């Protein structure tokens, strides 16, 4: 499996857990990517649960480090207090 295939698979898992999520994918290298997810607070744990095991499998079996960071889409952004 290559990184693009892994990103596609993880993206499908995320969207299956929360169809209203918005994603931003950044490829860090040929073997590493970060997927930032904005989702409703109530769906955040569901997304994390949906991808956790597969992310571990990709790292151990395929040597692909796909990181998923989930954020509350309704939380204030860029607020400095």
PDB file of N, CA, C and O in Angstrom, chain B, residues numbered from 101:
ATOM      1  N   UNK B 101       0.846  -1.173   0.000  1.00  0.00           N
ATOM      2  CA  UNK B 101       0.000   0.000   0.000  1.00  0.00           C
ATOM      3  C   UNK B 101       0.893   1.238   0.000  1.00  0.00           C
ATOM      4  O   UNK B 101       1.928   1.268   0.667  1.00  0.00           O
ATOM      5  N   UNK B 102       0.485   2.257  -0.752  1.00  0.00           N
ATOM      6  CA  UNK B 102       1.235   3.507  -0.732  1.00  0.00           C
ATOM      7  C   UNK B 102       0.493   4.549   0.108  1.00  0.00           C
ATOM      8  O   UNK B 102      -0.628   4.314   0.557  1.00  0.00           O
ATOM      9  N   UNK B 103       1.123   5.683   0.311  1.00  0.00           N
ATOM     10  CA  UNK B 103       0.556   6.710   1.185  1.00  0.00           C
ATOM     11  C   UNK B 103      -0.779   7.234   0.663  1.00  0.00           C
ATOM     12  O   UNK B 103      -1.699   7.466   1.447  1.00  0.00           O
ATOM     13  N   UNK B 104      -0.895   7.422  -0.642  1.00  0.00           N
ATOM     14  CA  UNK B 104      -2.163   7.918  -1.198  1.00  0.00           C
ATOM     15  C   UNK B 104      -3.312   6.957  -0.916  1.00  0.00           C
ATOM     16  O   UNK B 104      -4.418   7.385  -0.585  1.00  0.00           O
ATOM     17  N   UNK B 105      -3.051   5.662  -1.045  1.00  0.00           N
ATOM     18  CA  UNK B 105      -4.083   4.662  -0.742  1.00  0.00           C
ATOM     19  C   UNK B 105      -4.465   4.710   0.734  1.00  0.00           C
ATOM     20  O   UNK B 105      -5.642   4.608   1.082  1.00  0.00           O
ATOM     21  N   UNK B 106      -3.469   4.866   1.595  1.00  0.00           N
ATOM     22  CA  UNK B 106      -3.732   4.935   3.034  1.00  0.00           C
ATOM     23  C   UNK B 106      -4.563   6.171   3.373  1.00  0.00           C
ATOM     24  O   UNK B 106      -5.494   6.095   4.175  1.00  0.00           O
ATOM     25  N   UNK B 107      -4.232   7.299   2.769  1.00  0.00           N
ATOM     26  CA  UNK B 107      -4.991   8.532   2.999  1.00  0.00           C
ATOM     27  C   UNK B 107      -6.435   8.352   2.554  1.00  0.00           C
ATOM     28  O   UNK B 107      -7.359   8.760   3.258  1.00  0.00           O
ATOM     29  N   UNK B 108      -6.633   7.748   1.397  1.00  0.00           N
ATOM     30  CA  UNK B 108      -7.990   7.508   0.898  1.00  0.00           C
ATOM     31  C   UNK B 108      -8.768   6.625   1.857  1.00  0.00           C
ATOM     32  O   UNK B 108      -9.925   6.908   2.167  1.00  0.00           O
ATOM     33  N   UNK B 109      -8.143   5.564   2.324  1.00  0.00           N
ATOM     34  CA  UNK B 109      -8.815   4.642   3.236  1.00  0.00           C
ATOM     35  C   UNK B 109      -9.183   5.320   4.560  1.00  0.00           C
ATOM     36  O   UNK B 109     -10.304   5.169   5.046  1.00  0.00           O
ATOM     37  N   UNK B 110      -8.250   6.058   5.132  1.00  0.00           N
ATOM     38  CA  UNK B 110      -8.508   6.727   6.407  1.00  0.00           C
ATOM     39  C   UNK B 110      -9.573   7.813   6.227  1.00  0.00           C
ATOM     40  O   UNK B 110     -10.429   7.996   7.093  1.00  0.00           O
ATOM     41  N   UNK B 111      -9.519   8.521   5.117  1.00  0.00           N
ATOM     42  CA  UNK B 111     -10.536   9.538   4.827  1.00  0.00           C
ATOM     43  C   UNK B 111     -11.924   8.915   4.770  1.00  0.00           C
ATOM     44  O   UNK B 111     -12.884   9.487   5.286  1.00  0.00           O
ATOM     45  N   UNK B 112     -12.033   7.756   4.150  1.00  0.00           N
ATOM     46  CA  UNK B 112     -13.328   7.064   4.083  1.00  0.00           C
ATOM     47  C   UNK B 112     -13.809   6.655   5.471  1.00  0.00           C
ATOM     48  O   UNK B 112     -15.001   6.746   5.765  1.00  0.00           O
ATOM     49  N   UNK B 113     -12.899   6.209   6.319  1.00  0.00           N
ATOM     50  CA  UNK B 113     -13.273   5.860   7.694  1.00  0.00           C
ATOM     51  C   UNK B 113     -13.784   7.087   8.448  1.00  0.00           C
ATOM     52  O   UNK B 113     -14.780   7.015   9.168  1.00  0.00           O
ATOM     53  N   UNK B 114     -13.096   8.206   8.275  1.00  0.00           N
ATOM     54  CA  UNK B 114     -13.507   9.444   8.942  1.00  0.00           C
ATOM     55  C   UNK B 114     -14.886   9.874   8.467  1.00  0.00           C
ATOM     56  O   UNK B 114     -15.762  10.179   9.277  1.00  0.00           O
ATOM     57  N   UNK B 115     -15.077   9.896   7.163  1.00  0.00           N
ATOM     58  CA  UNK B 115     -16.360  10.350   6.618  1.00  0.00           C
ATOM     59  C   UNK B 115     -17.484   9.373   6.951  1.00  0.00           C
ATOM     60  O   UNK B 115     -18.641   9.778   7.068  1.00  0.00           O
ATOM     61  N   UNK B 116     -17.157   8.100   7.105  1.00  0.00           N
ATOM     62  CA  UNK B 116     -18.155   7.127   7.538  1.00  0.00           C
ATOM     63  C   UNK B 116     -18.600   7.365   8.969  1.00  0.00           C
ATOM     64  O   UNK B 116     -19.744   7.091   9.330  1.00  0.00           O
ATOM     65  N   UNK B 117     -17.686   7.875   9.779  1.00  0.00           N
ATOM     66  CA  UNK B 117     -18.013   8.167  11.176  1.00  0.00           C
ATOM     67  C   UNK B 117     -18.731   9.503  11.322  1.00  0.00           C
ATOM     68  O   UNK B 117     -19.544   9.680  12.229  1.00  0.00           O
ATOM     69  N   UNK B 118     -18.429  10.442  10.425  1.00  0.00           N
ATOM     70  CA  UNK B 118     -19.033  11.782  10.510  1.00  0.00           C
ATOM     71  C   UNK B 118     -19.053  12.406   9.118  1.00  0.00           C
ATOM     72  O   UNK B 118     -18.044  12.937   8.653  1.00  0.00           O
ATOM     73  N   UNK B 119     -20.188  12.339   8.470  1.00  0.00           N
ATOM     74  CA  UNK B 119     -20.287  12.819   7.090  1.00  0.00           C
ATOM     75  C   UNK B 119     -20.171  14.336   6.970  1.00  0.00           C
ATOM     76  O   UNK B 119     -19.969  14.848   5.869  1.00  0.00           O
ATOM     77  N   UNK B 120     -20.295  15.063   8.079  1.00  0.00           N
ATOM     78  CA  UNK B 120     -20.201  16.526   8.025  1.00  0.00           C
ATOM     79  C   UNK B 120     -18.798  17.044   8.344  1.00  0.00           C
ATOM     80  O   UNK B 120     -18.580  18.255   8.381  1.00  0.00           O
ATOM     81  N   UNK B 121     -17.866  16.155   8.570  1.00  0.00           N
ATOM     82  CA  UNK B 121     -16.494  16.568   8.882  1.00  0.00           C
ATOM     83  C   UNK B 121     -15.850  17.225   7.665  1.00  0.00           C
ATOM     84  O   UNK B 121     -16.147  16.878   6.521  1.00  0.00           O
ATOM     85  N   UNK B 122     -14.967  18.175   7.934  1.00  0.00           N
ATOM     86  CA  UNK B 122     -14.143  18.748   6.872  1.00  0.00           C
ATOM     87  C   UNK B 122     -12.699  18.350   7.155  1.00  0.00           C
ATOM     88  O   UNK B 122     -12.255  18.339   8.303  1.00  0.00           O
ATOM     89  N   UNK B 123     -11.977  18.022   6.088  1.00  0.00           N
ATOM     90  CA  UNK B 123     -10.633  17.486   6.229  1.00  0.00           C
ATOM     91  C   UNK B 123      -9.621  18.322   5.471  1.00  0.00           C
ATOM     92  O   UNK B 123      -9.920  18.910   4.432  1.00  0.00           O
ATOM     93  N   UNK B 124      -8.415  18.360   6.019  1.00  0.00           N
ATOM     94  CA  UNK B 124      -7.273  18.956   5.339  1.00  0.00           C
ATOM     95  C   UNK B 124      -6.135  17.951   5.440  1.00  0.00           C
ATOM     96  O   UNK B 124      -5.754  17.540   6.536  1.00  0.00           O
ATOM     97  N   UNK B 125      -5.600  17.561   4.302  1.00  0.00           N
ATOM     98  CA  UNK B 125      -4.531  16.563   4.262  1.00  0.00           C
ATOM     99  C   UNK B 125      -3.219  17.247   3.890  1.00  0.00           C
ATOM    100  O   UNK B 125      -3.153  18.019   2.934  1.00  0.00           O
ATOM    101  N   UNK B 126      -2.184  16.950   4.661  1.00  0.00           N
ATOM    102  CA  UNK B 126      -0.844  17.447   4.366  1.00  0.00           C
ATOM    103  C   UNK B 126       0.095  16.247   4.321  1.00  0.00           C
ATOM    104  O   UNK B 126       0.222  15.514   5.301  1.00  0.00           O
ATOM    105  N   UNK B 127       0.751  16.051   3.179  1.00  0.00           N
ATOM    106  CA  UNK B 127       1.762  15.000   3.067  1.00  0.00           C
ATOM    107  C   UNK B 127       3.086  15.567   3.552  1.00  0.00           C
ATOM    108  O   UNK B 127       3.586  16.559   3.022  1.00  0.00           O
ATOM    109  N   UNK B 128       3.640  14.927   4.561  1.00  0.00           N
ATOM    110  CA  UNK B 128       4.901  15.378   5.137  1.00  0.00           C
ATOM    111  C   UNK B 128       6.097  14.752   4.407  1.00  0.00           C
ATOM    112  O   UNK B 128       7.163  15.360   4.308  1.00  0.00           O
ATOM    113  N   UNK B 129       5.906  13.538   3.902  1.00  0.00           N
ATOM    114  CA  UNK B 129       6.948  12.816   3.170  1.00  0.00           C
ATOM    115  C   UNK B 129       6.251  11.703   2.391  1.00  0.00           C
ATOM    116  O   UNK B 129       5.023  11.657   2.331  1.00  0.00           O
ATOM    117  N   UNK B 130       7.033  10.812   1.800  1.00  0.00           N
ATOM    118  CA  UNK B 130       6.451   9.681   1.070  1.00  0.00           C
ATOM    119  C   UNK B 130       5.805   8.664   1.997  1.00  0.00           C
ATOM    120  O   UNK B 130       5.057   7.797   1.543  1.00  0.00           O
ATOM    121  N   UNK B 131       6.090   8.763   3.306  1.00  0.00           N
ATOM    122  CA  UNK B 131       5.588   7.774   4.260  1.00  0.00           C
ATOM    123  C   UNK B 131       4.807   8.389   5.411  1.00  0.00           C
ATOM    124  O   UNK B 131       4.398   7.675   6.327  1.00  0.00           O
ATOM    125  N   UNK B 132       4.592   9.702   5.382  1.00  0.00           N
ATOM    126  CA  UNK B 132       3.943  10.358   6.517  1.00  0.00           C
ATOM    127  C   UNK B 132       2.962  11.423   6.034  1.00  0.00           C
ATOM    128  O   UNK B 132       3.256  12.204   5.129  1.00  0.00           O
ATOM    129  N   UNK B 133       1.786  11.429   6.666  1.00  0.00           N
ATOM    130  CA  UNK B 133       0.772  12.434   6.351  1.00  0.00           C
ATOM    131  C   UNK B 133       0.022  12.821   7.612  1.00  0.00           C
ATOM    132  O   UNK B 133      -0.059  12.059   8.575  1.00  0.00           O
ATOM    133  N   UNK B 134      -0.523  14.026   7.578  1.00  0.00           N
ATOM    134  CA  UNK B 134      -1.357  14.506   8.674  1.00  0.00           C
ATOM    135  C   UNK B 134      -2.719  14.864   8.093  1.00  0.00           C
ATOM    136  O   UNK B 134      -2.816  15.573   7.092  1.00  0.00           O
ATOM    137  N   UNK B 135      -3.770  14.361   8.740  1.00  0.00           N
ATOM    138  CA  UNK B 135      -5.132  14.708   8.356  1.00  0.00           C
ATOM    139  C   UNK B 135      -5.738  15.486   9.515  1.00  0.00           C
ATOM    140  O   UNK B 135      -5.921  14.949  10.608  1.00  0.00           O
ATOM    141  N   UNK B 136      -6.045  16.746   9.270  1.00  0.00           N
ATOM    142  CA  UNK B 136      -6.714  17.579  10.270  1.00  0.00           C
ATOM    143  C   UNK B 136      -8.204  17.522   9.985  1.00  0.00           C
ATOM    144  O   UNK B 136      -8.643  17.713   8.851  1.00  0.00           O
ATOM    145  N   UNK B 137      -8.972  17.256  11.030  1.00  0.00           N
ATOM    146  CA  UNK B 137     -10.414  17.066  10.884  1.00  0.00           C
ATOM    147  C   UNK B 137     -11.149  18.075  11.760  1.00  0.00           C
ATOM    148  O   UNK B 137     -10.901  18.156  12.963  1.00  0.00           O
ATOM    149  N   UNK B 138     -12.047  18.837  11.160  1.00  0.00           N
ATOM    150  CA  UNK B 138     -12.960  19.702  11.910  1.00  0.00           C
ATOM    151  C   UNK B 138     -14.311  19.009  11.921  1.00  0.00           C
ATOM    152  O   UNK B 138     -14.865  18.692  10.869  1.00  0.00           O
ATOM    153  N   UNK B 139     -14.839  18.774  13.124  1.00  0.00           N
ATOM    154  CA  UNK B 139     -16.098  18.038  13.268  1.00  0.00           C
ATOM    155  C   UNK B 139     -16.849  18.553  14.491  1.00  0.00           C
ATOM    156  O   UNK B 139     -16.259  19.187  15.366  1.00  0.00           O
ATOM    157  N   UNK B 140     -18.148  18.280  14.549  1.00  0.00           N
ATOM    158  CA  UNK B 140     -18.904  18.647  15.752  1.00  0.00           C
ATOM    159  C   UNK B 140     -18.324  17.936  16.974  1.00  0.00           C
ATOM    160  O   UNK B 140     -17.874  16.793  16.887  1.00  0.00           O
ATOM    161  N   UNK B 141     -18.341  18.623  18.103  1.00  0.00           N
ATOM    162  CA  UNK B 141     -17.775  18.062  19.336  1.00  0.00           C
ATOM    163  C   UNK B 141     -18.351  16.690  19.656  1.00  0.00           C
ATOM    164  O   UNK B 141     -17.631  15.807  20.123  1.00  0.00           O
ATOM    165  N   UNK B 142     -19.631  16.506  19.412  1.00  0.00           N
ATOM    166  CA  UNK B 142     -20.295  15.239  19.729  1.00  0.00           C
ATOM    167  C   UNK B 142     -19.792  14.080  18.871  1.00  0.00           C
ATOM    168  O   UNK B 142     -20.009  12.921  19.225  1.00  0.00           O
ATOM    169  N   UNK B 143     -19.131  14.363  17.759  1.00  0.00           N
ATOM    170  CA  UNK B 143     -18.661  13.325  16.837  1.00  0.00           C
ATOM    171  C   UNK B 143     -17.159  13.047  16.960  1.00  0.00           C
ATOM    172  O   UNK B 143     -16.651  12.120  16.329  1.00  0.00           O
ATOM    173  N   UNK B 144     -16.460  13.822  17.748  1.00  0.00           N
ATOM    174  CA  UNK B 144     -15.002  13.703  17.800  1.00  0.00           C
ATOM    175  C   UNK B 144     -14.533  12.322  18.257  1.00  0.00           C
ATOM    176  O   UNK B 144     -13.651  11.735  17.630  1.00  0.00           O
ATOM    177  N   UNK B 145     -15.102  11.801  19.327  1.00  0.00           N
ATOM    178  CA  UNK B 145     -14.699  10.476  19.810  1.00  0.00           C
ATOM    179  C   UNK B 145     -15.061   9.383  18.814  1.00  0.00           C
ATOM    180  O   UNK B 145     -14.320   8.412  18.666  1.00  0.00           O
ATOM    181  N   UNK B 146     -16.172   9.528  18.143  1.00  0.00           N
ATOM    182  CA  UNK B 146     -16.590   8.548  17.137  1.00  0.00           C
ATOM    183  C   UNK B 146     -15.550   8.466  16.008  1.00  0.00           C
ATOM    184  O   UNK B 146     -15.224   7.377  15.534  1.00  0.00           O
ATOM    185  N   UNK B 147     -15.047   9.605  15.594  1.00  0.00           N
ATOM    186  CA  UNK B 147     -14.024   9.637  14.543  1.00  0.00           C
ATOM    187  C   UNK B 147     -12.739   8.975  15.039  1.00  0.00           C
ATOM    188  O   UNK B 147     -12.161   8.137  14.347  1.00  0.00           O
ATOM    189  N   UNK B 148     -12.301   9.349  16.222  1.00  0.00           N
ATOM    190  CA  UNK B 148     -11.075   8.768  16.785  1.00  0.00           C
ATOM    191  C   UNK B 148     -11.187   7.254  16.905  1.00  0.00           C
ATOM    192  O   UNK B 148     -10.246   6.529  16.579  1.00  0.00           O
ATOM    193  N   UNK B 149     -12.332   6.780  17.372  1.00  0.00           N
ATOM    194  CA  UNK B 149     -12.546   5.338  17.504  1.00  0.00           C
ATOM    195  C   UNK B 149     -12.539   4.647  16.143  1.00  0.00           C
ATOM    196  O   UNK B 149     -12.063   3.518  16.024  1.00  0.00           O
ATOM    197  N   UNK B 150     -13.061   5.317  15.122  1.00  0.00           N
ATOM    198  CA  UNK B 150     -13.153   4.721  13.787  1.00  0.00           C
ATOM    199  C   UNK B 150     -11.787   4.515  13.142  1.00  0.00           C
ATOM    200  O   UNK B 150     -11.615   3.590  12.348  1.00  0.00           O
ATOM    201  N   UNK B 151     -10.815   5.362  13.471  1.00  0.00           N
ATOM    202  CA  UNK B 151      -9.518   5.282  12.793  1.00  0.00           C
ATOM    203  C   UNK B 151      -8.392   4.678  13.631  1.00  0.00           C
ATOM    204  O   UNK B 151      -7.372   4.264  13.080  1.00  0.00           O
ATOM    205  N   UNK B 152      -8.558   4.621  14.930  1.00  0.00           N
ATOM    206  CA  UNK B 152      -7.455   4.246  15.837  1.00  0.00           C
ATOM    207  C   UNK B 152      -6.753   2.947  15.424  1.00  0.00           C
ATOM    208  O   UNK B 152      -5.538   2.941  15.225  1.00  0.00           O
ATOM    209  N   UNK B 153      -7.492   1.865  15.297  1.00  0.00           N
ATOM    210  CA  UNK B 153      -6.875   0.569  14.997  1.00  0.00           C
ATOM    211  C   UNK B 153      -6.221   0.562  13.620  1.00  0.00           C
ATOM    212  O   UNK B 153      -5.135   0.007  13.451  1.00  0.00           O
ATOM    213  N   UNK B 154      -6.870   1.170  12.642  1.00  0.00           N
ATOM    214  CA  UNK B 154      -6.319   1.165  11.287  1.00  0.00           C
ATOM    215  C   UNK B 154      -5.027   1.982  11.205  1.00  0.00           C
ATOM    216  O   UNK B 154      -4.098   1.604  10.492  1.00  0.00           O
ATOM    217  N   UNK B 155      -4.970   3.091  11.927  1.00  0.00           N
ATOM    218  CA  UNK B 155      -3.743   3.889  11.930  1.00  0.00           C
ATOM    219  C   UNK B 155      -2.579   3.091  12.497  1.00  0.00           C
ATOM    220  O   UNK B 155      -1.459   3.173  11.992  1.00  0.00           O
ATOM    221  N   UNK B 156      -2.839   2.324  13.542  1.00  0.00           N
ATOM    222  CA  UNK B 156      -1.800   1.482  14.136  1.00  0.00           C
ATOM    223  C   UNK B 156      -1.355   0.410  13.144  1.00  0.00           C
ATOM    224  O   UNK B 156      -0.160   0.153  13.000  1.00  0.00           O
ATOM    225  N   UNK B 157      -2.309  -0.211  12.464  1.00  0.00           N
ATOM    226  CA  UNK B 157      -1.979  -1.236  11.472  1.00  0.00           C
ATOM    227  C   UNK B 157      -1.139  -0.660  10.337  1.00  0.00           C
ATOM    228  O   UNK B 157      -0.175  -1.286   9.896  1.00  0.00           O
ATOM    229  N   UNK B 158      -1.500   0.521   9.867  1.00  0.00           N
ATOM    230  CA  UNK B 158      -0.741   1.143   8.781  1.00  0.00           C
ATOM    231  C   UNK B 158       0.701   1.408   9.202  1.00  0.00           C
ATOM    232  O   UNK B 158       1.626   1.212   8.413  1.00  0.00           O
ATOM    233  N   UNK B 159       0.890   1.845  10.424  1.00  0.00           N
ATOM    234  CA  UNK B 159       2.236   2.140  10.907  1.00  0.00           C
ATOM    235  C   UNK B 159       3.055   0.862  11.074  1.00  0.00           C
ATOM    236  O   UNK B 159       4.199   0.787  10.625  1.00  0.00           O
ATOM    237  N   UNK B 160       2.465  -0.137  11.719  1.00  0.00           N
ATOM    238  CA  UNK B 160       3.195  -1.372  12.016  1.00  0.00           C
ATOM    239  C   UNK B 160       3.398  -2.228  10.765  1.00  0.00           C
ATOM    240  O   UNK B 160       4.503  -2.715  10.525  1.00  0.00           O
ATOM    241  N   UNK B 161       2.354  -2.415   9.975  1.00  0.00           N
ATOM    242  CA  UNK B 161       2.413  -3.338   8.841  1.00  0.00           C
ATOM    243  C   UNK B 161       2.952  -2.714   7.562  1.00  0.00           C
ATOM    244  O   UNK B 161       3.620  -3.383   6.774  1.00  0.00           O
ATOM    245  N   UNK B 162       2.662  -1.427   7.355  1.00  0.00           N
ATOM    246  CA  UNK B 162       3.011  -0.787   6.088  1.00  0.00           C
ATOM    247  C   UNK B 162       4.111   0.265   6.221  1.00  0.00           C
ATOM    248  O   UNK B 162       4.646   0.735   5.217  1.00  0.00           O
ATOM    249  N   UNK B 163       4.449   0.634   7.459  1.00  0.00           N
ATOM    250  CA  UNK B 163       5.449   1.679   7.657  1.00  0.00           C
ATOM    251  C   UNK B 163       4.957   3.064   7.274  1.00  0.00           C
ATOM    252  O   UNK B 163       5.753   3.953   6.973  1.00  0.00           O
ATOM    253  N   UNK B 164       3.629   3.244   7.286  1.00  0.00           N
ATOM    254  CA  UNK B 164       3.030   4.525   6.914  1.00  0.00           C
ATOM    255  C   UNK B 164       2.496   5.217   8.162  1.00  0.00           C
ATOM    256  O   UNK B 164       1.673   4.658   8.889  1.00  0.00           O
ATOM    257  N   UNK B 165       2.963   6.419   8.401  1.00  0.00           N
ATOM    258  CA  UNK B 165       2.565   7.185   9.585  1.00  0.00           C
ATOM    259  C   UNK B 165       1.515   8.218   9.174  1.00  0.00           C
ATOM    260  O   UNK B 165       1.845   9.319   8.733  1.00  0.00           O
ATOM    261  N   UNK B 166       0.260   7.843   9.325  1.00  0.00           N
ATOM    262  CA  UNK B 166      -0.851   8.750   9.028  1.00  0.00           C
ATOM    263  C   UNK B 166      -1.407   9.218  10.367  1.00  0.00           C
ATOM    264  O   UNK B 166      -1.931   8.423  11.148  1.00  0.00           O
ATOM    265  N   UNK B 167      -1.289  10.494  10.617  1.00  0.00           N
ATOM    266  CA  UNK B 167      -1.753  11.074  11.876  1.00  0.00           C
ATOM    267  C   UNK B 167      -3.079  11.780  11.637  1.00  0.00           C
ATOM    268  O   UNK B 167      -3.245  12.499  10.651  1.00  0.00           O
ATOM    269  N   UNK B 168      -4.014  11.569  12.545  1.00  0.00           N
ATOM    270  CA  UNK B 168      -5.319  12.223  12.461  1.00  0.00           C
ATOM    271  C   UNK B 168      -5.485  13.097  13.691  1.00  0.00           C
ATOM    272  O   UNK B 168      -5.415  12.625  14.826  1.00  0.00           O
ATOM    273  N   UNK B 169      -5.704  14.373  13.444  1.00  0.00           N
ATOM    274  CA  UNK B 169      -5.932  15.336  14.520  1.00  0.00           C
ATOM    275  C   UNK B 169      -7.357  15.849  14.370  1.00  0.00           C
ATOM    276  O   UNK B 169      -7.722  16.396  13.330  1.00  0.00           O
ATOM    277  N   UNK B 170      -8.160  15.668  15.413  1.00  0.00           N
ATOM    278  CA  UNK B 170      -9.578  16.020  15.350  1.00  0.00           C
ATOM    279  C   UNK B 170      -9.832  17.251  16.207  1.00  0.00           C
ATOM    280  O   UNK B 170      -9.430  17.313  17.369  1.00  0.00           O
ATOM    281  N   UNK B 171     -10.506  18.226  15.613  1.00  0.00           N
ATOM    282  CA  UNK B 171     -10.796  19.489  16.284  1.00  0.00           C
ATOM    283  C   UNK B 171     -12.298  19.754  16.292  1.00  0.00           C
ATOM    284  O   UNK B 171     -13.023  19.343  15.385  1.00  0.00           O
ATOM    285  N   UNK B 172     -12.746  20.447  17.332  1.00  0.00           N
ATOM    286  CA  UNK B 172     -14.140  20.882  17.434  1.00  0.00           C
ATOM    287  C   UNK B 172     -14.357  22.016  16.440  1.00  0.00           C
ATOM    288  O   UNK B 172     -13.750  23.080  16.559  1.00  0.00           O
ATOM    289  N   UNK B 173     -15.218  21.783  15.467  1.00  0.00           N
ATOM    290  CA  UNK B 173     -15.413  22.790  14.424  1.00  0.00           C
ATOM    291  C   UNK B 173     -16.066  24.064  14.947  1.00  0.00           C
ATOM    292  O   UNK B 173     -15.985  25.107  14.299  1.00  0.00           O
ATOM    293  N   UNK B 174     -16.711  23.996  16.103  1.00  0.00           N
ATOM    294  CA  UNK B 174     -17.396  25.164  16.642  1.00  0.00           C
ATOM    295  C   UNK B 174     -16.570  25.924  17.678  1.00  0.00           C
ATOM    296  O   UNK B 174     -17.004  26.961  18.179  1.00  0.00           O
ATOM    297  N   UNK B 175     -15.396  25.420  17.996  1.00  0.00           N
ATOM    298  CA  UNK B 175     -14.535  26.103  18.967  1.00  0.00           C
ATOM    299  C   UNK B 175     -13.941  27.351  18.317  1.00  0.00           C
ATOM    300  O   UNK B 175     -13.652  27.350  17.120  1.00  0.00           O
ATOM    301  N   UNK B 176     -13.758  28.406  19.093  1.00  0.00           N
ATOM    302  CA  UNK B 176     -13.141  29.620  18.538  1.00  0.00           C
ATOM    303  C   UNK B 176     -11.741  29.316  18.018  1.00  0.00           C
ATOM    304  O   UNK B 176     -10.988  28.565  18.638  1.00  0.00           O
ATOM    305  N   UNK B 177     -11.407  29.894  16.898  1.00  0.00           N
ATOM    306  CA  UNK B 177     -10.093  29.674  16.299  1.00  0.00           C
ATOM    307  C   UNK B 177      -9.300  30.974  16.345  1.00  0.00           C
ATOM    308  O   UNK B 177      -9.838  32.051  16.088  1.00  0.00           O
ATOM    309  N   UNK B 178      -8.048  30.864  16.667  1.00  0.00           N
ATOM    310  CA  UNK B 178      -7.168  32.016  16.637  1.00  0.00           C
ATOM    311  C   UNK B 178      -7.413  33.041  17.729  1.00  0.00           C
ATOM    312  O   UNK B 178      -7.001  34.195  17.607  1.00  0.00           O
ATOM    313  N   UNK B 179      -8.079  32.625  18.790  1.00  0.00           N
ATOM    314  CA  UNK B 179      -8.346  33.553  19.883  1.00  0.00           C
ATOM    315  C   UNK B 179      -7.166  33.537  20.845  1.00  0.00           C
ATOM    316  O   UNK B 179      -6.793  32.486  21.366  1.00  0.00           O
ATOM    317  N   UNK B 180      -6.594  34.682  21.072  1.00  0.00           N
ATOM    318  CA  UNK B 180      -5.486  34.803  22.012  1.00  0.00           C
ATOM    319  C   UNK B 180      -6.015  35.495  23.255  1.00  0.00           C
ATOM    320  O   UNK B 180      -6.547  36.603  23.183  1.00  0.00           O
ATOM    321  N   UNK B 181      -5.865  34.837  24.392  1.00  0.00           N
ATOM    322  CA  UNK B 181      -6.438  35.393  25.608  1.00  0.00           C
ATOM    323  C   UNK B 181      -5.419  35.871  26.504  1.00  0.00           C
ATOM    324  O   UNK B 181      -5.732  36.373  27.584  1.00  0.00           O
TER     325      UNK B 181
END
